[in-house]
Amino acid sequence: MRMLVLGGTSMVGRAVAAAGVAAGYEVVCGARGESGAVPAGARLVPVDRDGADPYAPLADERFDAVFDMATMSYPWVSDALRALAGRAAHWTFVSSANVYADTASKGQDTDAPLVEPRYDAGPAEPSADPAVYGAVKVASERAVLDAFGSRAFVVRPGLIVGPDDRSDRFGYWPARFERGGRALVPDVPEQPIQYVDVRDLADWLLLAARERIAGVYDAVGPARPLPELLREIAGVLNAQVELVPRGPAELFAAGINPWAGPRSLPMWLPDSHLGLAARAHDRAARAGLAHRPLADTVRAALAREHELGGLVRSRIAGLTPEEETTALA
Ligand SMILES: NC(=O)c1ccc[n+]([C@@H]2O[C@H](COP(=O)([O-])OP(=O)(O)OC[C@H]3O[C@@H](n4cnc5c(N)ncnc54)[C@H](OP(=O)(O)O)[C@@H]3O)[C@@H](O)[C@H]2O)c1
């Protein structure tokens, strides 16, 4: 198979490219090369999607499969389709669970209502505003489905974890538990959480391209209670840690944020967003999305934490030791 990854220098695209190389495919990555290097064995073709005629370096090339990682710009997607659709047999677009209008209700499937699309140009980087991000993704999905119809594969991941994760969310917990002592955790027995390991997602995207699977899927694993997941992470590491639960009201009063970002307890969701982590996962499972054991994901996340500077470092998500100590006091 001859495949093109629009991306390939960062988390999801890089994992797809690496899986393609491992499978023995010819892998071309179209990106600037600013986010990182492509995996060994893949070829980087310089593509700047904000530049003039970005796909000229790929002129005359044909692909069995294209994987588009466009984050937050409808023109990126429509321009790529215009330039490449006639030379590709199968097209995968990595969308997001942020396309859904109802973020609160649990158990929704891919036929749930979507936010209104936005076709006006978005910035290249994912917006801080999830509503804008979701609206651009809806517009992008429509363009892919219009252009490729029964050869389009659109996947909507929620939380993606694993190697090269730059969000600092999942990795906070293995790093925190490995450090030991008293660890502040959200007291949310009813909160579901679901995730997909980027390596499992990449394997599935490759399988879908190979087998010409089409349609729209939520790329998520089974939902489970967050407290159970956190206990299991600590268990995998055999961590000498005491989990100290505090309820949402107390956490909010202490100025601690849910989900991500500074001064947060990552993966804790407010009630208004529980639906984002409790989507139906069985369609994707039937279409071949398989999930590795949690222990593998946890050990990979901890290894990355050590690579990035150890168990205490400047992070973009989570609590500093001082913030946690103050909140526990
Ligand atoms: N990470 C998550 O948890 C998550 C969750 C749900 C959905 N998603 C979706 O999954 C997809 C991949 O996510 P990710 O986290 O792997 O994305 P990412 O880290 O933002 O990488 C995006 C890719 O876009 C390329 N890029 C950026 N600016 C470019 C430009 N001007 N021209 C050409 N290429 C450019 C980057 O390469 P260069 O900088 O080298 O050019 C990089 O390879 C995205 O569509 C995202 O919305 C991610």
The ligand as an SDF file (V2000), in Angstrom:
LIG
                    3D

 48 52  0  0  0  0  0  0  0  0999 V2000
   -4.6720   14.6180   20.7580 N   0  0  0  0  0  0  0  0  0  0  0  0
   -5.9250   14.3360   21.1180 C   0  0  0  0  0  0  0  0  0  0  0  0
   -6.2230   13.9850   22.2870 O   0  0  0  0  0  0  0  0  0  0  0  0
   -7.0240   14.4260   20.0880 C   0  0  0  0  0  0  0  0  0  0  0  0
   -8.3290   14.1300   20.4830 C   0  0  0  0  0  0  0  0  0  0  0  0
   -9.3460   14.1310   19.5080 C   0  0  0  0  0  0  0  0  0  0  0  0
   -9.0400   14.4380   18.1890 C   0  0  0  0  0  0  0  0  0  0  0  0
   -7.7610   14.7540   17.8320 N   0  0  0  0  0  0  0  0  0  0  0  0
   -7.4750   15.0490   16.4320 C   0  0  0  0  0  0  0  0  0  0  0  0
   -6.4790   14.1540   15.9790 O   0  0  0  0  0  0  0  0  0  0  0  0
   -5.7170   14.7700   14.9510 C   0  0  0  0  0  0  0  0  0  0  0  0
   -4.2480   14.6260   15.2510 C   0  0  0  0  0  0  0  0  0  0  0  0
   -4.0100   15.1370   16.5370 O   0  0  0  0  0  0  0  0  0  0  0  0
   -2.5400   15.3840   17.0680 P   0  0  0  0  0  0  0  0  0  0  0  0
   -2.6510   15.6920   18.5260 O   0  0  0  0  0  0  0  0  0  0  0  0
   -1.6670   14.2920   16.5930 O   0  0  0  0  0  0  0  0  0  0  0  0
   -2.2580   16.7390   16.2300 O   0  0  0  0  0  0  0  0  0  0  0  0
   -1.0460   17.7240   16.2630 P   0  0  0  0  0  0  0  0  0  0  0  0
   -0.0590   17.3160   17.2920 O   0  0  0  0  0  0  0  0  0  0  0  0
   -1.6320   19.0910   16.3540 O   0  0  0  0  0  0  0  0  0  0  0  0
   -0.3970   17.4860   14.8180 O   0  0  0  0  0  0  0  0  0  0  0  0
   -0.9520   17.9580   13.6840 C   0  0  0  0  0  0  0  0  0  0  0  0
   -0.0310   17.8020   12.4660 C   0  0  0  0  0  0  0  0  0  0  0  0
   -0.3200   18.9280   11.6730 O   0  0  0  0  0  0  0  0  0  0  0  0
    0.8740   19.3870   11.0910 C   0  0  0  0  0  0  0  0  0  0  0  0
    0.8140   20.8170   10.7870 N   0  0  0  0  0  0  0  0  0  0  0  0
    0.6430   21.8520   11.6530 C   0  0  0  0  0  0  0  0  0  0  0  0
    0.6610   23.0160   10.9650 N   0  0  0  0  0  0  0  0  0  0  0  0
    0.8400   22.6920    9.6410 C   0  0  0  0  0  0  0  0  0  0  0  0
    0.9420   23.4410    8.4470 C   0  0  0  0  0  0  0  0  0  0  0  0
    0.8570   24.7910    8.4360 N   0  0  0  0  0  0  0  0  0  0  0  0
    1.1300   22.7790    7.2770 N   0  0  0  0  0  0  0  0  0  0  0  0
    1.2290   21.4230    7.2500 C   0  0  0  0  0  0  0  0  0  0  0  0
    1.1140   20.6440    8.3540 N   0  0  0  0  0  0  0  0  0  0  0  0
    0.9370   21.2930    9.5280 C   0  0  0  0  0  0  0  0  0  0  0  0
    1.9370   19.1340   12.1190 C   0  0  0  0  0  0  0  0  0  0  0  0
    3.1970   18.9890   11.4340 O   0  0  0  0  0  0  0  0  0  0  0  0
    4.3050   20.1490   11.3160 P   0  0  0  0  0  0  0  0  0  0  0  0
    4.1810   21.0540   12.5100 O   0  0  0  0  0  0  0  0  0  0  0  0
    5.5780   19.3910   11.3010 O   0  0  0  0  0  0  0  0  0  0  0  0
    4.0120   20.8680   10.0330 O   0  0  0  0  0  0  0  0  0  0  0  0
    1.4640   17.8220   12.7480 C   0  0  0  0  0  0  0  0  0  0  0  0
    2.0880   16.7210   12.0990 O   0  0  0  0  0  0  0  0  0  0  0  0
   -6.1920   16.2040   14.8680 C   0  0  0  0  0  0  0  0  0  0  0  0
   -7.0870   16.3200   13.7980 O   0  0  0  0  0  0  0  0  0  0  0  0
   -6.9180   16.4320   16.1770 C   0  0  0  0  0  0  0  0  0  0  0  0
   -7.9480   17.3850   16.0310 O   0  0  0  0  0  0  0  0  0  0  0  0
   -6.7470   14.7430   18.7440 C   0  0  0  0  0  0  0  0  0  0  0  0
  1  2  1  0
  2  3  2  0
  2  4  1  0
  4  5  1  0
  4 48  2  0
  5  6  2  0
  6  7  1  0
  7  8  2  0
  8  9  1  0
  8 48  1  0
  9 10  1  0
  9 46  1  0
 10 11  1  0
 11 12  1  0
 11 44  1  0
 12 13  1  0
 13 14  1  0
 14 15  2  0
 14 16  1  0
 14 17  1  0
 17 18  1  0
 18 19  2  0
 18 20  1  0
 18 21  1  0
 21 22  1  0
 22 23  1  0
 23 24  1  0
 23 42  1  0
 24 25  1  0
 25 26  1  0
 25 36  1  0
 26 27  1  0
 26 35  1  0
 27 28  2  0
 28 29  1  0
 29 30  1  0
 29 35  2  0
 30 31  1  0
 30 32  2  0
 32 33  1  0
 33 34  2  0
 34 35  1  0
 36 37  1  0
 36 42  1  0
 37 38  1  0
 38 39  2  0
 38 40  1  0
 38 41  1  0
 42 43  1  0
 44 45  1  0
 44 46  1  0
 46 47  1  0
M  CHG  2   8   1  16  -1
M  END
$$$$
